[in-house]
Amino acid sequence: MADKTTFGTSLPPKNQRNDQAFFLALAAKGKDAWNAWRRDPANKDVRVTYAGIDFSEAPKDEIDFSWFEFGDNADFSRCRWRGAHELGAPVTFTRGRASFAGAAFGSGANFTGAAFGEWADFYGSSLRYFSRFTDAVFDRATKFTGAAFGELV
C-alpha cells in the first residue's frame, strides 16, 4: 500500500505563500538544501508556515530543523512533537523530537500553542524580535542554552 502522505516538490507561486507540502518536502532534504533555497534572493520574503502540523507522525517525525535559516515570520503555531527520552548527553536528534539547535529565525517566529514534548532543543538558536511562545507547552528538559533573543550581532 502506498504512503498517502505526499509532499509537494515545486516552489510555491508568488501568490501562494503558505505551501506546507513544499516546505515539508524541502525540510526533509535537510539543512543544506533548505538554506540554499532560503538564501536565494527570490525567496527572501517567502513566509514559511508549518502551522498545525503534527511532527509526531511519520514521515514528518524525521525532520530535524537544526541549523535551518527560517527568515521572518516562520509559523510553527499549533504544531505537535512527540518528544524523546534522554538517551545520554548530548542528546542527538531522535524521530519526533523538536530540534532547532542552531536554527536562525527572523523577526516574528510564531510557536503559539505548540506542544514540544520532552527534550525540545533550541540550543544556540537565534530568535529575533517578536518571537511568540504564547500558550506553548514544554515538557521536561527543554534546552535554550546559548539561544539568543532580540537583536542579533
N, C-alpha and C positions, 0 to 999 in steps of 0.2 A: 504494500500500500504506500503510495507516495505521500510525502510530508505535505500537509495542507498549508503550512506556513511558507510563503514565498516573499522574498524581499525584492523591491524594485532595483533596477540596475542603471537607470538613466537619470541624468541631472534633472532636478525639478525645474519646470519652466519658470521664468521670472515672475509670473503672476501667481504661481503656486509655491509659496514659501515654506510650507509645512508638510513635505512629503516624508512621512515617517518610514515608509518602506525603503526609500532611497537612503535615508540616514542610517537605518539598521543595517542595510547591505554594506554600506561604506564602512561603518564602525566594525563590522565583522571582519573586514580585511586588515584591521589593526591600525596602530597609531601612525605608521609611516604613510599609508595610503590616505588616511584621514587628514593628516597635517598637510600633505601635498595638495589635497583638494582645498583645504581651508586657506592656504597661503596663496592660491591663485587669486589675483586681484578681482576676477569676475565673481568670486564667491565671498568677497569681503563682507557684504551686507546681508548674506543669506542667514535667516534666523533658523537655528536648529531647534527642533522640538521632538521630545520623546514623551510628551505629556500623556499620562495614563498607561504607559507600557508596563507590563509585568515581566521584569527581568529574571524572575524565578523560574520561568518556563523555558524549556529547550526550543529552539536553539539560541534564544536570546540570552540565556544564562551563561553563555560562553564569552560574552563581550566584556573585555577589560578596557576601561576608559582611561587607564593610567597614561599620562603624558600626552593626552589629546589637547588640542587647541580648539576651544569651542567658539570663541568670539562673543559678541554681546548678545544678551537676552536668550541664552540657552535655556530651554524649558524642560525640566525634569519633574514638573509638578505631578503629584498623584502617582508617581512610579513606585514599584514594589521590587524589593530584592529579598531573596531567601535568607541571605546571610551565610556565615560559615563558622564552623567551630575552629578554635585556635588549634593549629597543628604544630606549633613551635614558633620561635621567633627567628627572623621576622616572618610574619605570615605572608605568603605569596598569594597570587590570585587563585581563587577557587571558584568553580562554577556557582553562579548565583550570588556572588559577593559584590557589593557595591564598592568598586575600586576606582578611585580617582586620584591616585598618588601622582603628584607632579603635574596634574592637569591644569591648564590655564583657561580661566573663564574671563570674559569681558565683563562689562557692567551689566547688572540686571539678571544674573543667573537665578533661576526660579526652581526651588525644591519644595515649594509649598505643598504640604500634605503627603510628602514622600515617606515611605516606610523602608528604612535601610537594613533592617535585620541586624545580626551580630557582625562585629568586626568590619564595619564600614571604614574605608580608608581614604582620607583626604590628605595624607602625609605630603608635605611640601607643595601642595597645590596653591594656586593664587586665584582669589575671587575679588574682583574689583568692586566698585561701589554698587550699592542697592541689591546685593545678593539676598535672597529671601529663603528662609527655612521655616516660615510660619507653619505651625501645626505638624512639622515633620517629626517622625518618631525614630529615635535611635535606640537600638537595643545595646547591650553591654559592649564596652570596649571600642567605641568609635574613636578613630585616630585623626586629630587635626594637628599633630606635631609638625612644626615648621611651616604650617599654612600661613599665607599672607592675605589679609583682608584690607580692602580700601585701595588707595593709590599704589601702583607698583613702581618700583625703582629699576 
